[in-house]
Amino acid sequence: MSPKQQRGEATVAKVLAAALDLYAAEGPGALTTTAVIERSGVSSGSLYHHFGGIDGLSAALYGRCMAGLLDALVAALERAPSAREGVRAMVEAYLGFTEEHRAEAHFIHASSYADHLPSHAALIAAEKTPRMLRIAAWLRPHVESGEIVALPDPLTEMLVIGPVAETARRWLAGAPDIDLATAARVLPERIWRSVSGDRPAGR
């Protein structure tokens, strides 16, 4: 990587960190071009060069936050010795990321259906796709062996991630009846049962 590329990556990281800090401290309304420039110390020309504007910056931040979440899931999954432990580990990792990286998790959930994201689909896919492929690659042999039920990938994702994502969303929204510690104790095994196949795990 050339020095110019290194400087560019450092600028991008600096701006994204500043944007996340603003979001965490003041909410979504704080993400304005002026505020991000003041917080990061970069020039307006640099911000527009790297992101094309505040919508591009928001999409890049969403992609970066999503990559962080998926990295946590992949790491937990690839350490697991069995299908059952892998599914349980993904659920626990999602909840753990939500608690430990609240700003990132909140930004993911708040931005998932933002109007500007479709126009930046390629940028987001560059962050998500390699990580989703690693998850699919880990799951595939367990599906083929019968340990995990054979379903279209989106349905498997809904069964595993859907309940925990909704739990996280409600906790992030301040729902008084949602406790992440309780969820981490109860959900992993229940979610595993929803996707376990005919062949018992580990046999």
FENMO-V205968 format. One record per run of one state. SS is the DSSP state (H for helix, E for strand, C for the rest). FROM is the first residue (numbers start at 1). TO is the last residue. Records with the same first field share a line. If there is no record, write none. Layout:
SS=FROM-TO + FROM-TO
This chain:
C=1-2 + 27-27 + 31-32 + 41-43 + 52-53 + 80-82 + 101-101 + 112-117 + 145-147 + 149-152 + 173-179 + 197-203
H=3-26 + 28-30 + 33-40 + 44-51 + 54-79 + 83-100 + 102-111 + 118-144 + 153-172 + 180-195
E=148-148 + 196-196
